[in-house]
Amino acid sequence: MRSIRPSFSTRGNRRGRRGTSSAAAAVALVSALALTATACEDGDPEAGGDASASASAVDDGNGGIRIPEHIKDKLKEHGIDVDDWKNGAWKDWNKDDWLREAQDFVNPIIEGLWDPDRMRDAEEPDQEVDENDISGDQGVTDPEPAPVEAAAVPAKYHDNAATAGKLLFDSPKGSMVCSATVVKDPANPGKSNMVWTAGHCVHAGKSGGWYRNIAFVPSYNDADMSVEELQKATKEEIAPYGVWWGDWAQTSDQWIEQGGATGGDGASYDFAVIHVTPEKGSTGKSLEETVGAALPVDFDAPAVPEIENMKAIGYPAAPPYDGQKLYECQDKPGRLSINASDPTMYRIGCTMTGGSSGGGWVAAGSDGKPALVSNTSIGPVTAGWLAGPRLGEEAKGVFDAVSGKFADQ
């Protein structure tokens, strides 16, 4: 999450602090617990793989992948050569060339890039957050909630939280992780390829642009294997429902213009929607059909006093957690105001740490049925509570835009 930023803020916490990984790539955490927003760790500079285009790659008839010309043309508009990109050019984060604007999102699939090591090796973030970051809050803020101990989701995760998963991506500081949720797509009933997460899990906000190599792993470590068991696990065991790459992502204009790593800047608009496609090409099944579930999103959830219980779910990775297992917190929500001019956020007691950013918050929606009503965005470095944005008209606009872009596909 972010640490009143969008999640815990982590700066290059290098390998060796826990000694649990010998792989060359370390995946860092984007957490939401430190009045900060993202956690990061240097990744594997040598990682490679074969590239295909986002959703539109097709078999060339000879066992290879052909990138449709319109995808190549779009990449070329941004000075991106597909072959150079798949061979490592994506690691060039020259600020002048870092794609930033809402319409600039590109994310060519690099097949095999997210191997078991890169998916598994998450390090806890440095927790550099000033607890006074929220001292100037205005508007409606309820008393700080008592910490709620996060409960382990029983294995298999798919049987108990089929819509939850890990979100993987690369940033200038290395490979990172968030959490995310499969959500229903009204334009494609029963066949959604849409995922909900935090804005800071796809875009750096006012100081940067779109992250790269964004991929979703539903039911990551579904069998609840230990760190030791995961060291020997295959990709199919770690990602039993496959790796799904983002072929489009959208976040709020407010996050792009205001979002920051600390202090809660833009946190009230810290949400994003990703449309995904399977890494190995079309299987004939959507993400929703593959995992067997998707949550509706409620943009008109009841007011805080009317909500008895709200559940947050994610993959916390900073101690005492290791990033490999799924947890959840349940609590009656309160309100948190970061800025009087911005929507008041939900807040619950929860001990989840970095890596849980972007994870879905579930409550009874306006129709009384379970729905996604928020996502983990920020929290204190002490990991006693989490806060997430209210999903109103701005969030609905982002959601509808992504759904409409892929209507009837």
C-alpha positions in Angstrom: 0.0 0.0 0.0 1.2 3.4 0.1 2.0 4.8 3.4 -0.1 7.8 3.3 1.3 8.1 0.1 -0.3 5.4 -1.6 1.4 2.6 0.3 4.5 1.9 2.3 7.3 3.8 0.8 10.3 1.7 0.1 13.5 2.8 -1.3 15.8 0.1 -2.7 15.7 -2.3 0.2 18.4 -4.6 -1.1 18.5 -8.3 -0.9 20.0 -9.8 2.2 17.8 -8.4 4.9 15.8 -11.6 5.2 18.1 -14.0 3.4 15.2 -15.9 1.9 16.2 -15.6 -1.7 19.2 -16.3 -3.8 17.6 -15.5 -7.1 18.9 -12.6 -9.2 15.6 -10.7 -9.2 13.9 -9.3 -6.2 10.4 -8.2 -6.5 9.6 -5.3 -4.2 6.4 -4.3 -2.5 4.0 -1.6 -3.3 2.2 -1.3 -0.1 -0.3 1.0 1.3 0.7 1.4 4.9 3.0 4.1 5.5 1.4 7.3 4.6 3.4 6.5 1.5 2.5 4.7 -1.7 4.9 2.3 -3.2 7.5 -0.1 -2.2 10.2 -1.1 -4.5 13.3 -3.2 -4.9 15.8 -3.6 -7.7 14.9 -6.3 -10.0 16.9 -8.6 -12.3 18.7 -6.6 -14.9 19.2 -9.6 -17.1 15.7 -10.9 -17.2 14.6 -11.6 -20.8 12.0 -13.6 -22.7 10.1 -13.6 -25.9 7.8 -10.8 -26.6 4.3 -10.8 -28.0 2.0 -7.8 -28.3 -0.7 -6.9 -25.8 -4.1 -8.5 -26.5 -3.7 -8.7 -30.2 -0.7 -11.0 -30.8 -1.5 -13.9 -33.1 0.2 -17.1 -34.2 2.2 -16.6 -37.4 1.6 -20.2 -38.5 5.2 -21.2 -37.8 5.1 -21.5 -34.0 6.1 -17.8 -33.6 4.3 -14.7 -32.6 3.4 -11.9 -35.1 2.8 -8.4 -33.7 -0.1 -6.7 -35.6 1.0 -3.7 -37.5 -1.3 -1.3 -35.6 0.4 -2.4 -32.3 3.9 -1.9 -33.8 2.8 1.5 -35.1 1.6 2.6 -31.7 4.9 1.6 -30.1 6.8 3.4 -32.8 4.9 6.6 -32.0 6.6 6.5 -28.7 10.0 5.6 -30.1 9.7 1.9 -29.0 11.1 -0.8 -31.1 9.4 -4.1 -30.2 12.6 -6.2 -30.6 14.7 -3.8 -28.6 12.0 -3.6 -26.0 11.8 -7.4 -25.4 15.6 -7.5 -25.3 15.8 -5.1 -22.4 15.1 -1.6 -23.7 12.2 -1.4 -21.3 14.7 -1.0 -18.5 15.6 2.5 -19.9 13.7 4.9 -17.6 14.9 8.1 -19.2 12.6 10.7 -17.6 12.2 12.5 -20.9 10.9 9.3 -22.6 8.9 7.8 -19.7 5.4 7.6 -21.0 3.1 9.6 -18.7 -0.1 10.8 -20.2 -3.4 8.8 -19.9 -3.5 7.8 -23.5 0.2 6.7 -23.6 -0.1 3.3 -21.9 1.7 0.5 -23.7 2.6 -2.9 -22.3 3.9 -5.5 -24.8 3.9 -9.0 -23.4 7.4 -10.4 -22.7 6.7 -14.1 -22.4 8.6 -15.7 -19.5 9.7 -12.5 -18.0 7.7 -13.2 -14.8 9.3 -16.5 -14.0 9.0 -18.1 -10.5 12.0 -16.2 -9.1 10.7 -12.8 -10.1 7.2 -13.6 -8.9 8.3 -15.1 -5.6 11.2 -13.0 -4.4 9.5 -10.0 -2.7 11.5 -8.0 -0.1 10.0 -5.9 2.6 10.2 -2.1 2.0 12.1 0.5 3.9 9.4 2.3 5.9 10.4 5.9 5.5 7.3 7.8 6.6 6.6 10.7 8.9 3.8 9.8 11.2 2.8 13.5 11.2 2.0 13.4 7.5 -1.7 13.5 8.3 -1.5 16.1 11.1 -3.2 18.7 8.8 -6.2 16.6 8.0 -9.4 18.5 7.4 -13.0 17.4 7.0 -14.4 14.3 8.5 -12.0 12.0 10.3 -13.1 9.5 12.9 -10.8 8.3 15.7 -8.0 6.0 14.7 -9.2 2.4 14.7 -7.7 -0.3 16.9 -5.4 -2.6 15.0 -7.1 -5.8 13.6 -4.8 -8.8 13.2 -4.8 -10.0 9.6 -6.1 -13.5 9.3 -4.6 -16.0 6.8 -6.9 -17.0 4.0 -7.2 -20.9 4.1 -5.8 -22.8 1.1 -6.7 -23.3 -1.5 -7.1 -19.6 -2.1 -9.2 -20.2 -5.2 -11.8 -21.9 -3.1 -11.9 -19.0 -0.6 -11.0 -15.9 -2.5 -11.1 -16.7 -6.2 -11.0 -13.1 -7.4 -7.8 -12.1 -5.5 -4.3 -12.2 -6.9 -0.9 -10.5 -7.2 -0.1 -7.7 -9.5 3.5 -7.6 -10.8 5.2 -4.7 -12.6 8.6 -3.0 -13.1 9.5 0.5 -12.1 12.7 2.6 -12.3 13.8 1.1 -9.0 13.2 -2.5 -9.9 10.5 -5.1 -9.8 7.5 -4.5 -7.6 4.2 -6.1 -6.4 0.7 -5.1 -5.5 -2.5 -7.0 -5.0 -5.6 -6.8 -7.3 -9.1 -8.2 -7.8 -11.0 -9.7 -10.8 -14.1 -7.6 -11.3 -17.2 -8.0 -13.5 -17.4 -6.3 -16.9 -20.9 -5.1 -17.8 -20.0 -5.0 -21.5 -19.0 -8.7 -21.4 -21.2 -10.5 -18.9 -19.6 -13.6 -17.5 -16.5 -13.1 -19.6 -14.7 -10.3 -17.8 -11.0 -9.6 -18.4 -10.9 -6.7 -16.0 -8.8 -6.3 -12.8 -9.1 -3.6 -10.1 -6.1 -2.2 -8.2 -4.6 1.0 -6.9 -3.5 3.9 -9.2 0.0 3.8 -7.6 0.3 0.2 -8.8 0.2 1.2 -12.5 1.4 4.9 -12.6 4.0 6.8 -10.6 1.8 9.9 -10.3 3.0 13.5 -10.6 6.7 12.4 -10.5 6.7 9.9 -13.3 4.6 7.8 -15.7 3.3 4.4 -16.5 5.0 1.3 -15.0 6.0 -1.5 -17.3 5.5 -5.3 -17.7 2.3 -5.1 -15.7 0.9 -8.6 -15.1 -1.7 -10.2 -12.9 -1.4 -13.6 -11.2 -4.8 -14.9 -9.9 -4.6 -17.1 -6.8 -0.8 -16.7 -6.5 0.6 -19.6 -4.4 -2.9 -21.2 -4.4 -1.7 -24.2 -2.3 -0.3 -22.0 0.4 3.2 -23.3 0.0 6.0 -22.2 2.4 8.9 -20.1 1.3 11.1 -23.2 1.2 8.6 -25.1 -1.0 8.2 -22.1 -3.3 12.0 -22.2 -4.0 11.4 -25.5 -5.9 7.9 -24.8 -7.2 7.2 -24.6 -10.9 5.6 -21.6 -12.6 2.4 -23.7 -13.0 2.4 -24.4 -9.2 2.9 -20.7 -8.3 0.5 -19.4 -11.0 -2.1 -22.2 -11.4 -4.4 -19.9 -13.4 -1.7 -18.4 -15.5 -0.1 -15.0 -15.9 -2.3 -12.3 -17.4 -0.7 -9.2 -18.9 -2.3 -5.8 -19.0 -3.2 -4.7 -22.5 -4.8 -1.5 -21.2 -4.7 0.3 -17.9 -6.5 3.5 -16.8 -6.3 5.5 -13.6 -7.8 8.8 -12.5 -6.5 12.1 -13.9 -6.2 13.3 -10.3 -3.8 10.5 -9.5 -1.7 11.2 -12.6 -1.5 14.9 -11.7 -1.4 14.8 -7.9 -0.2 11.3 -6.8 2.8 11.2 -4.6 4.9 8.6 -2.7 4.3 10.1 0.7 1.9 12.3 2.6 -1.3 10.9 1.0 -1.2 13.1 -2.1 -3.9 11.9 -4.5 -4.9 9.1 -2.2 -8.6 9.8 -2.5 -8.3 9.0 -6.3 -5.8 6.1 -5.9 -7.6 3.5 -8.0 -7.1 1.9 -11.4 -8.6 -0.6 -13.8 -6.6 -3.0 -16.0 -7.8 -5.0 -18.9 -5.8 -8.2 -19.2 -4.9 -11.0 -21.7 -3.2 -14.4 -21.1 0.5 -14.4 -21.5 0.5 -17.4 -23.9 -2.2 -16.1 -26.2 -6.0 -16.7 -26.3 -7.3 -19.9 -24.7 -10.9 -19.2 -25.6 -11.7 -18.4 -22.0 -11.8 -15.0 -20.3 -10.1 -14.3 -16.9 -13.5 -14.5 -15.2 -14.2 -17.9 -16.9 -10.7 -19.1 -16.0 -11.0 -18.4 -12.3 -14.7 -18.9 -12.1 -15.6 -15.6 -10.3 -15.6 -11.8 -10.5 -16.8 -9.2 -8.1 -19.2 -6.4 -9.1 -18.0 -2.9 -8.4 -20.4 -0.6 -6.4 -19.9 3.1 -7.1 -22.8 4.0 -4.7 -21.9 2.0 -1.6 -23.7 2.9 1.6 -22.4 5.7 3.9 -19.8 4.6 6.5 -22.3 4.6 9.4 -24.5 2.1 7.5 -21.7 -0.4 6.8 -21.3 -3.0 9.5 -18.3 -4.8 8.1 -15.7 -4.3 5.4 -13.1 -6.8 4.3 -9.7 -6.0 2.8 -7.6 -8.7 1.2 -4.1 -8.9 -0.1 -0.5 -10.3 -0.1 1.3 -8.4 2.7 5.1 -8.8 2.4 6.9 -6.7 5.0 7.5 -8.4 8.4 6.0 -10.3 10.0 4.7 -11.4 6.6 6.7 -12.9 3.7 4.7 -11.8 0.7 3.8 -15.3 -0.4 0.5 -15.8 1.4 -2.9 -14.3 1.2 -4.4 -12.5 4.2 -7.6 -10.5 5.0 -8.8 -8.1 7.6 -12.4 -7.4 8.6 -13.6 -4.4 10.6 -16.3 -1.8 10.8 -15.0 1.2 8.7 -14.4 4.7 9.8 -13.6 7.9 7.8 -10.3 9.6 7.0 -10.0 13.0 5.4 -6.6 13.8 3.9 -7.7 17.0 2.2 -11.1 18.8 2.8 -11.4 19.4 -1.0 -11.1 15.6 -1.7 -13.5 12.8 -1.0 -13.3 11.3 2.5 -11.6 7.8 2.5 -12.7 4.6 4.2 -10.4 3.4 7.1 -10.3 0.1 8.9 -8.0 -1.4 11.5 -5.6 -3.9 9.9 -2.0 -5.2 10.4 -1.4 -6.0 6.8 1.9 -4.5 5.5 3.6 -3.7 2.1 2.4 -5.7 -0.9 -1.3 -5.5 0.1 -1.7 -2.2 -1.9 -4.4 -2.4 -4.5 -6.1 -5.3 -2.9 -9.9 -5.2 -3.0 -12.2 -4.1 -0.2 -15.5 -6.0 -0.1 -18.7 -5.0 1.6 -22.4 -5.3 1.1 -23.2 -3.1 -1.8 -26.3 -1.0 -2.5 -28.2 -4.2 -3.3 -27.1 -5.9 -0.2 -24.8 -8.4 -2.0 -21.0 -8.5 -1.8 -19.2 -6.0 -4.0 -15.9 -4.3 -4.4 -16.2 -0.8 -2.8 -12.6 0.3 -2.4 -8.9 -0.8 -2.6 -6.0 -0.6 -0.2 -4.2 2.7 -0.8 -2.5 4.1 2.3 -1.7 3.4 6.0 0.8 4.2 8.7 4.3 2.6 8.8 3.2 1.0 12.1 0.8 -1.1 10.1 -2.2 -0.6 12.4 -4.8 0.5 9.9 -5.5 0.8 6.1 -7.4 3.5 4.1 -8.9 3.2 0.7 -10.7 5.6 -1.6 -14.5 6.0 -2.0 -15.5 4.9 -5.4 -17.7 7.6 -6.9 -18.3 9.2 -10.3 -14.6 9.6 -11.1 -14.0 5.9 -10.4 -17.0 5.0 -12.5 -15.7 7.0 -15.4 -12.4 5.1 -15.4 -14.2 1.8 -15.1 -16.7 2.6 -17.9 -13.9 3.8 -20.2 -12.0 0.5 -19.9 -15.2 -1.6 -20.2 -16.3 0.4 -23.2 -12.9 0.1 -24.9 -13.2 -3.7 -25.0 -17.0 -4.0 -25.4 -18.0 -7.2 -27.2 -14.5 -8.4 -27.6 
